[in-house]
Each structure stands twice: as C-alpha cells, then as structure tokens.
Amino acid sequence: MPMPAHVVLGDGEFLIDEHFGIALNGYKELRLERAQQRFLDVLSRETGIPLWREAIRNRANFVIQTAGPSAQVQGLGENESYHLEISTTAVLLKAANPLGVLRGLQTFLQLVRITPSAFSVRAVTIDDEPRFPWRGLLIDSGHRFVPVSVIKRNLDGMEAVKLNVFHWRFADNQGFHIESKRFPLLQQKGSGGFYYSQDEVREVITYARDRGIRTVPEFDMPCHTTSWFSGYPALASGENPFHSSAIDPTRETTYKFLTGFIGEMAELFPDSYFHAGGDECDSKEWEDNPRIQDFMRTHAIKDGAALQAVFTSRVEKIIAGRKKIMVGWDEVLQPDTPKDVVIQSWRGPASLAQAARDGYRGVLSSGYYVDLNQSAAEHYLVDPLGDDAATLSPDQKARVLGGEATMWTDIVSHENMDNRIWPRTAAIAERLWSPVEVQDVDSMYQRLAIVSLKLDYYGLRHRLITDEMLERMSGEPDPEPLKVLAAVVQPPRIYERQDLRTFTDFTPLNRLDDAVPPESDTAREFGGIAKRIASGEATPNDWQRARQWLVLWRDNDAKLQPLLKRSYLTQDLAPVSENLSRAAEIGLQALDDLEKNRAVNTDVRQRSIDFLKSAAKPQAVLLLMVAPSVELLIEATRTQ
Amino acid sequence: MPMPAHVVLGDGEFLIDEHFGIALNGYKELRLERAQQRFLDVLSRETGIPLWREAIRNRANFVIQTAGPSAQVQGLGENESYHLEISTTAVLLKAANPLGVLRGLQTFLQLVRITPSAFSVRAVTIDDEPRFPWRGLLIDSGHRFVPVSVIKRNLDGMEAVKLNVFHWRFADNQGFHIESKRFPLLQQKGSGGFYYSQDEVREVITYARDRGIRTVPEFDMPCHTTSWFSGYPALASGENPFHSSAIDPTRETTYKFLTGFIGEMAELFPDSYFHAGGDECDSKEWEDNPRIQDFMRTHAIKDGAALQAVFTSRVEKIIAGRKKIMVGWDEVLQPDTPKDVVIQSWRGPASLAQAARDGYRGVLSSGYYVDLNQSAAEHYLVDPLGDDAATLSPDQKARVLGGEATMWTDIVSHENMDNRIWPRTAAIAERLWSPVEVQDVDSMYQRLAIVSLKLDYYGLRHRLITDEMLERMSGEPDPEPLKVLAAVVQPPRIYERQDLRTFTDFTPLNRLDDAVPPESDTAREFGGIAKRIASGEATPNDWQRARQWLVLWRDNDAKLQPLLKRSYLTQDLAPVSENLSRAAEIGLQALDDLEKNRAVNTDVRQRSIDFLKSAAKPQAVLLLMVAPSVELLIEATRTQ
C-alpha cells in the first residue's frame, strides 16, 4: 500500500535470512547509502534478524541499480518510478534516480511476511509510478507545538507510504513556533518558549529530503496571526494587538516587515513553493478600524475579500521576488491572481475544479482532514479528479496536482497525533499514488491492517497510544473492561463535537475521546457481521462471533462501573458503558429472535430501536459505534 | 520505590492541576533547570496535563530549595539525602545539593496517582537517604553493541529508581565498541562499524551526570579481548590472534600500549574509578605459548593466576598513575593488590566478605545478574551485607560499598534489553537504597507493578516488547492465543539454557524465549492462588479466578495450534501449548476433586504428577511456569 501500478506475480519466494546481501550499483550518493542503512534497519526490525552489518558484506542478492541523480532541490513532478524484480534467488531494484529507489525499497519492505519456513517475499515483478505528483501531509505546528522527534517519525511514516510533500505550518493565533533571526521577537514573545530553531528546521528539511519528501512551509496570513503581534504589535489590525487576529493590510510598514520575513524564510526553505495561507479571514476587524475603512474608501476597495486580495497580491509579489511560487488556500484565488499560484482547497472538489478551469493548479485537502475522525473509507473514496473535476479536460486535469492530508492540532496533541494520522493517511496515500481503478474498500481495509502493523517498525506510536492513555486515566496496569468499551466508541466526527470546552494548547487531552482511534475497527467488523446476519448471508462463524461480542459487551458494564468511579477522567463514562450493555442485551435478544424466527412485539421492538438511536448519539463526547449495527439486527426481526 | 528511609503520613492530598507552579530557590545551576524541565515532562506524561510551560510561570506551590553545589565530578559517597514535605497546599523539597534534589523529584513522581477528584499526591513528610553509596547497573556493550538511545532511556530508568553508577563495558571477544583516537585500529578493525564515538561517550557521560549518575568505564583485560587483536595482533597471547582471547602479559610492548590506551580513556572518563575487568581468565593460551612459559620460568611465576596477578599489578600502576582507582572482578584480588582497589564480586557474598576482611572495598554483583532470568524476589533478598558479610565488623561493613545489577548481552539484544532490566532492577535498587528492614516481598511486588507502569513515562519499552515480538513472530496484529501462552512461560533461568545454539551478535533473538519477560506475573499470581487453595485458605474469589484461568489455558491449545503452524518461529511451540492445555485440564479436575472432597485414584494422581513434573522442564527453551502450581493443587487432593 499504495498498490503499485503494474504487478505480475511470479512463482516461489525470496528468503530473508543471514545470507541476505545488498549492494548499490550505478549512480551513488550519500543519500542512497543512508537509504540502504534505513532499509536494513527496518528489515531487521521486521524480522528480528540483525541484518544491518552483514548485509553489506555478504554477496549481494539484492541489487539496487540507480541510473543518475535527482534534482539538487527536490522538484514537483520529478520521476519517482521504479522497477522491482523479485525472483527466488535475487532482487533487482532499478530506478532513474534515488527517488525511485526510495519508493521501491518501501514496496519491498511491505511485501515481507512470515511463513512456515522463513521470512520471505513472493516472487513478483513490479513497475510502478505515482498518479499524482503532489502527495502531502500537513502538520500544524501552529495551534500546538509538535516536537521534532514527532515530526521525524511521521516523516518516516510518510516515506513508508510514498508521500512526498511535508506541508509544515508554523504559526496560528495560539503561537509562533519558528525562529526568525531578523525578527526574533516573533518567537521570543509569541512561542511561550517552544519553537524550532533554524538549525532544527534545516535538520528536518534534510531528514525529509533523505526520504524523498519536499518541505513546503506555511505562514498563514493575513489572518490566524495573533501570535505575531506579541512581538510586533504594529502589524495588527485591531486596537488591542493581543485580541487581534488579522494583519493590517493597509500599512506600508506591514509589507516592509513581510519582505524581510518572507525573504528570510524563503532562504531557509529551499523548496520552490511557499505557502502563504490566506484562509478564513473575518473582515470584522478591518470593518471596526476607522483608519482601515478610510484606506478602503480611498482606494475603492469594496469589502474585506477585496482588501485581502490586495494583500495577497502584494505578498505574492514578495514571494515571486524570491523566485518562489506561492501556494494559498481557496480564498487567495481572485480575478487577478497570477496563474502560477497553486490553490490548496479546503472548500472541496468543486472549488478545485473551478480553479483548474480558470487555469490554476491545485491540491485537494477537503476530504482528507484526518483530524475530523472520519473513516479511512470516506477519505479513500475522495478523488482529486472525482465529482466536478471528472468533467475537466485533460489539460485542466493535469493542473490538479494531487492532495494533502491535514493534521490540524486544535484538538490533537503530540501525544495522540500518531493515532489521528495513522493508519488512515495510508489510505489517502494510496488514493494519490495508485491507479484510479484501485477502489475496493474491503481490500483497502485488509491491506491497511497490515500497513498499520508495519508502521510500528518505523517508530510510529499509533498502536500504543490508546492503551497507554487508558492505563493513565484508570490508574490500572491493564484496565481490561475499559479497553472493551474503548474499542467500540469513537470521538465525534467532522465538526459535530458537542462539548463546549474551548481548546487552547494548555487544555489537557487525556480523556477517552482523545485516547481512542478515530475509527473503531471492532465496530466496523461487527457492522459487517450484523449486515450479513440481517440480509441472511451470515456464516455460522458470523453468528458465533456476533454472540461472543454481544455477551462480552453485555457483561462488561458490571466490571467497568467500579473502575470508572475511581478516576475523575472516567466518571462521566458511566452512561456510555450502560448503553453498551443495554444495546448488547437488545442485540442478543434480536439474535435469538432471528435464529428462532420468532415474531417480536411491535412496541417492544420500537422501544428498542428508539433506545439504540439515542445510544448512537454523542455521550461524554463519544459515539457508541455499535448501536446502529444492533439496530440492523433488530430491524431484521419479524414483527407480530 | 525504593522505599524512603523515613515517612510520616499527613492528612489530605496535594492536587496536580493547571495551577501547578514550580520554582528553584537557593543554589542554582543549569543541571537543576534541566532536572526541573525533565520533572515537568514526566509529570505531564503521567497526567496528560501539559504542565511544561505554565508551571514555571505560575505561582510556585512546589518549591525546590538547594543549599549548594555538589562535586564538579560526581564522587563516591556524596550526600544524596533530601527532605520532602507535601501538604494539601504546597510542596517543599530541600536538599544539600543537586543530587538530593534529583532523588526527591523522583520520589514525588512516584507518589502521583489518580483519584475521583484529580491527579494528586497524599500529604506526607519524607526524610530520605541511601543505605549504600554505590548503586549500579552494568550495561555490556561488549558482547553486543547497544545504541546510544537505548543507553539513554535506561539512564532515565536508573534515575527513576535512584541508581547512581552506570558501569559501561565496551569490549569483549565479540567486539571493541568505543573509539580510540590513539589506537584507531581498535574500533576500525574490531567493531564491525558499530562503536561509540568519543563525542557520543561524552554526551552519555553528561546525560548520566545530569541524572546524578557516575559513569565508570570497563575495559576487561587481560582476557575477553579477542576483538582488540584484529587491530593490534601483537597484543595477543595465542599464535593466531583471531583465535586468541588473552593479552600477552609478558611483553613490555603490551604495557606501552596499555599506558597509552588507558591514558586516553582515563582522560575521556572523568570518574575517579576505572574498571579493568580481570574475570574468567583461562590460562591455557599462556600454557600453550613456549615464549610465555619461558618468561614464567625465568620470573618464577608458578601458574596462570600468578601471571595474571603480575599483569594486574602493572595495569593497576598505570591506572593509579592517572590518579584513578582501579576496580576489578574478584580475580584481581591477590596478596599484593593495593588496598584502594575496589573488588566487584561475581563469585558471591563470601568472596566479598573476605575482601572486606582483608581491607578491600567491594561491590556485590553476584545475585544481581538480571540476564539470568531469576525472579525479582530472588534478587531482592540478596543483601550486600547478608550471608557471610553479616558477621563483619562495622569498619569492615563500611567497605561494602553497595551492588550492581548486570545486564550482560550474550543472549540479549538492544530490542529486548529493556524487558530484561525492568522492572526487576527496581527491586535491586530498593535493596541498595532502602533501610535493611525493608524486606516484605509481597509489598515489593505490589509497588514494583506501579513502578513498572511509571517507567513507561520515561520512555522505557519493557512493557511493549513482548506483544511487538509476538506480533512479528506470528505475523498477526493481535495473536491472542499466543499471548495467553506467552504469559505463563519463562526463558531458562541461570545457566540452565538447554539449547545448543551458540550466540554471536548476529544470532537473531526473535523467538518466544527472547520475547517473554524473565518472570511471569500470571504464573506468580496463579501460584499464590494455588497455594491458598492447597492450604485451605482460599477465598471464593480465588476459586473463581483459578477456574477461569485453567479454562482459558485448557481451551487455548485448540486456538493456538493453527497459528503456530504458520510461522517458522513458532512451530516448535506446539508441545508447550499442548502441555499447558493438559496441565490445565488436570488442574480443573483437581479443583473439582478438592471442592467435592472426592478421593482420587492413586495411580491416576501419580501419573498426573509425573506429567506435571515433566511439563515443568524446559521445552523449546521455555519453562512452563504454571505446572508446579497445578501440582500443588493435585497434591492437595485426597487419595483413595
């Protein structure tokens, strides 16, 4: 995963044992040597065989053939194709440049499995290349600071699933988290002490480049910028800079500042693209400021959007002056926006398609917001060339560069971030890499489970976080009944969060809704079984598993309640646990009725359905994911 | 844990919430600031409340009062005492120097727990100091290279349990894993590319010092030294340096080399103590070399031990010439050994007591070999002043400096090392810190379980390793029945390993005996229940749990067998799983017989006992730990 473009299965398998040997042939550079070492490290972790030392000395049965270099600064649309030929005795990985080698090595690592005789890879010939040239992940270090170690392991994960753009966002109202040497008050006053030094930034850029990943910085402006004003209050539109969130676009001093700041950052980040944000401007601050109103009248600027357009146009020129291409969110697109500006769409495919028709290149993010706790399947079925874009001409389609998963950190900390990003982002990565025909959701979920396991070997913590947080919130080394409940609930989806907490970067994210993965595997599996039972297609094994699960859930509440009372972080879960128990009881009754084809009293049936509907609603900021499936069961029963 | 010396419980509790504030008063240094930051990091992880930023700004309800500095280079026997006063509204931590502050901060972190109202610490006043001044952990980077990241997280664990000596061993026959600038062929030819640069060593020393831990290097000589000879064959005693393991003690060139080498290393490591090894010399190589035999005759050296004494005496002088004190294993103790040499005893307390009587200071390691897979209780009950040492005079007792847990890496890799060291080393740490009266094994196990959980927050991986390795060896994301088996087996104890594999640093350690912890908690708990049932002291809950466990184990084999067949790493576990199932069946029968007070046929009973005795023997290099407990049950039944 992503599924390669062309796969031809062979016979037999290639064994991975102490005789494994690897060599780099053809074009050489240090990045390839480091990639080889990293490959051996992961392969050693996948197998428990310490290959890292001997594999370079052994006779090479795995040969990497690189034709030539890639660009000095990784560019958009560089060749990432590779040819991977695995026979029972040898492996050949051929690529035009190191980028293709990186991609091919990851494919090999994903194919490793254990068999009754050894760790091995099936014989196969693969010719592979990406469908889209821009396959990104945004990490938002603006709302909350994200430590470098967390960034790095997520870059490792990106490499594993062949993503190639790290969109790194540094500031928002909450904080300014990168060092400026020209304007040091930005981080000194705006970061609370947590910011990336320029050395750290360079280190991350190199780390990303080593993995075939471009680093595109974002400095969101003119709004979401309160944190800039702690150090430089003259930039603010509002009278009180600490309560202002918009840059004043009417002062020349603003542009003087931005020329200096963007100049510094354009030098720090070698990538040709520079993201200047531009989203969600509320023009109220501009309307409330008489000086800005005067300016607008004088220059015949009709509203806030037009004022932002003026600002964007100035910023675009500053960026272009540094020989960089601007990227911006939907809002930056205005009638006179230069045609090389890249539009990142949070509004949706229609907006992106319109931009493409108007001659702009674009990147889709709408549908790939991994912070919104949607299912992998939902993300997977969003296509940058789907919906409105399907009607574009080939030239217009070529302007759709790809997409980006977005890890906003409003309600995510660096502690639980991995479990929000992974494994679902692998499904998005497949959408952006693999041929458009690859659409089977069941196959995706099967492969996603394997990838999720493999991502452990890259140091990602997504599979560890839930249990660790459940232990902490219960104070128990193995809070089994809490795990049972956790496996069937989900945090609220999209923007449906019902609680009225306001989230700052000091809000503890240590509750069950923070701990559980965005998608419940158990609920999905149970849902599949319930569907098969309801439609009469269930196997005896389905019936047995449904019953086992329902019994587990029914009996869980009695064990869990005493535990919940002991901790202030779990007390409000009592009704959720009760609901699970009652839903399971209803489910067991429905199974009995179905099995015996017994007619059910209509009133009783309706009361059960009503209860299940209410149980499926958010409670303690959690969704009980199995309630709708139990409803399927009861609806399949016969009424009197 | 370790249990403090003096504890007076107060009333009420101190809450940890967003109002938490901390300040350093009195003597200040950067190490204290870093300690404070580390404390806040762990406290944030323990609670999920992001305290790291605001706690330094808030009004301080946690005040650290440091009287003055500690020594520039941490010395043996420095004051580590502290006074910790926790009321419902404030915390005061007072210490003479930063070392005491470090110890007190760890005590506080261990006291944090979750309650129905908040994370909190009970009001208490603690006055604490260590019983022994030398409380160490040896990590053997000689047999296998141990990455710096693994060393560092184990130093974090050492700090958590107040250990203060990191004994770092760099070379053995298998490899020479540290950079020498004077003799670079040592690492260039002897390390296979895996060695610590001097910069890395300095970084680790600083990291340790920050945690109140001295770093004592060991260069084991004159034996265990094959790896030295790849670069410097003239040092070898044998004709073929690649098959020689002993330094030639008869050549002056040897001492010239050692003067240079020890000089370089004595400069790199600031500690006043320098470990020169000296263990397990086999004099055969010396006997086989005519030139060495000539030398011995000429100088009237009667045997290998005497020749080693000559060598040790020269090495001791070189070390003393660098103003350092030599440490060595038991064997270095000879009639003319200078009195300041410290003896580390792997032979046992008798050897250590004799050394103390002879005027030597000593450190006990026998009984603290954590690589030997003994129980925490066994280690816990070994006392450096126990056995023979109990009869020493107070002056002689004062020469017993403490003890050291030893993590030898013959059959441990950096992957599973954490699970060999932790949590059992915390029990050893308590033995070395706490008053001699602290001896209750049940209390130790209760507290050890809590410490084990807390060590997660220091980044240690001991609680993660088993599941990760089981997933890898089965190829399954959640191999439940394999986990059930894994929970009741243990790797072979002490030197009872029955398999004939020879272990090099390339031997994969990826099997079940590598994955499971050295001590089965489940087996210990079941053992307690079985004992109570057998002695008629069991509660109804005991009976119920015994039955639940036995049913789980009886039914597990049918689920596990298909899984075991799929992987070459698990196929040989089939008979172990069968034995568990059969043992559980016997146990269930015994429970029934006991409950109904039914008389059992003597022959049947004997056959069951015979089976259980054979099932308790190593199989697939594993011990089935519940068999002896089931035997207790059956032996409690009445015969016909």
Chai-1 contact restraints between the chains, C-beta under 6 A:
chainA,res_idxA,chainB,res_idxB,connection_type,confidence,min_distance_angstrom,max_distance_angstrom,comment,restraint_id
A,G48,B,P508,contact,1.0,0.0,6.0,A-B,restraint_1
A,G48,B,N510,contact,1.0,0.0,6.0,A-B,restraint_2
A,I49,B,P508,contact,1.0,0.0,6.0,A-B,restraint_3
A,P50,B,F506,contact,1.0,0.0,6.0,A-B,restraint_4
A,R53,B,G192,contact,1.0,0.0,6.0,A-B,restraint_5
A,R113,B,G475,contact,1.0,0.0,6.0,A-B,restraint_6
A,I114,B,G475,contact,1.0,0.0,6.0,A-B,restraint_7
A,I114,B,S567,contact,1.0,0.0,6.0,A-B,restraint_8
A,P116,B,Y568,contact,1.0,0.0,6.0,A-B,restraint_9
A,S117,B,Y568,contact,1.0,0.0,6.0,A-B,restraint_10
A,A118,B,Y568,contact,1.0,0.0,6.0,A-B,restraint_11
A,G192,B,R53,contact,1.0,0.0,6.0,A-B,restraint_12
A,A449,B,P477,contact,1.0,0.0,6.0,A-B,restraint_13
A,L453,B,P477,contact,1.0,0.0,6.0,A-B,restraint_14
A,G475,B,R113,contact,1.0,0.0,6.0,A-B,restraint_15
A,G475,B,I114,contact,1.0,0.0,6.0,A-B,restraint_16
A,P477,B,A449,contact,1.0,0.0,6.0,A-B,restraint_17
A,P477,B,L453,contact,1.0,0.0,6.0,A-B,restraint_18
A,F506,B,P50,contact,1.0,0.0,6.0,A-B,restraint_19
A,P508,B,G48,contact,1.0,0.0,6.0,A-B,restraint_20
A,P508,B,I49,contact,1.0,0.0,6.0,A-B,restraint_21
A,N510,B,G48,contact,1.0,0.0,6.0,A-B,restraint_22
A,S567,B,I114,contact,1.0,0.0,6.0,A-B,restraint_23
A,Y568,B,P116,contact,1.0,0.0,6.0,A-B,restraint_24
A,Y568,B,S117,contact,1.0,0.0,6.0,A-B,restraint_25
A,Y568,B,A118,contact,1.0,0.0,6.0,A-B,restraint_26
